[in-house]
């Protein structure tokens, strides 16, 4: 299976393939006559499917956790590249999930003022979100992606076969972003996820192809129109404002935070009479089906407000929230912290927590 999607403004190619020999030859052709350095998630370093990609390459194993997604880790990689005499004509091949790709893209964009790089995402979350869009960064003082760049990889090579062995929980975490695309752009995705009978069925190659291709296309089209997030691209933050705060406070995964964040955004949309309550219930039903949270307990409104107050999307005393008028009809609304706190109180009452 092979589908090639190219964007007109970014020179990004996305390859869908279950043929490892093809994946190897593709990467070799795009890195021809370049000295390649591999940055790979430490957990998968010795997996045969990945080790074949890094064979004979100078390789740095990245400990993929939000805790070490920092400037200190970036500095270690800079030293590794310097010791190996990497220069601006060298190439970085990043293999792993979103954290690994974020760090690698940031390092490649800043080492010697920039070198070319390519991504091979190995998780669903990375395939539909982190690998696409050109955002690269690290966390700073606990705040997510506070230091970073906008810079596209030369290619993103996506192999759905890698997801065959992905644990159910980690796979479902990636589904949160897929559900987001359905909510902000294409209701067919939501209908598909609602109608799919089982986790096993969802991981069939034709179904993986459907959700990855749909999601990648939606994000790529939005990014093409607004690369630096000055307008349209902001809708990709649906669920992320509360989600990032929960990640920081409760140490939940990105997907779990976004899931709860989407419900809060949809709840606010109903509260302000933009969205029908039936849509909120449909979103809630789908998230629960895939074991994603709709509400995170044991966290106070005060803690959440403090977390949101440090969000990058804050402008003065206002926070930009992505709300919905319908599935496929997102919009940005500026809310005060007191309005958000009131909404959180109402949400807690709604779920009886």
Beta strands, then each sheet from edge to edge (+ up, - down):
strand 1: 3-6
strand 2: 13-16
strand 3: 36-41
strand 4: 58-62
strand 5: 91-96
strand 6: 116-121
strand 7: 135-140
strand 8: 143-150
strand 9: 155-158
strand 10: 314-315
strand 11: 318-326
strand 12: 329-336
sheet 1: 1+ 2- 9- 6- 5- 3- 4-
sheet 2: 7+ 8-
sheet 3: 10+ 11- 12+
end
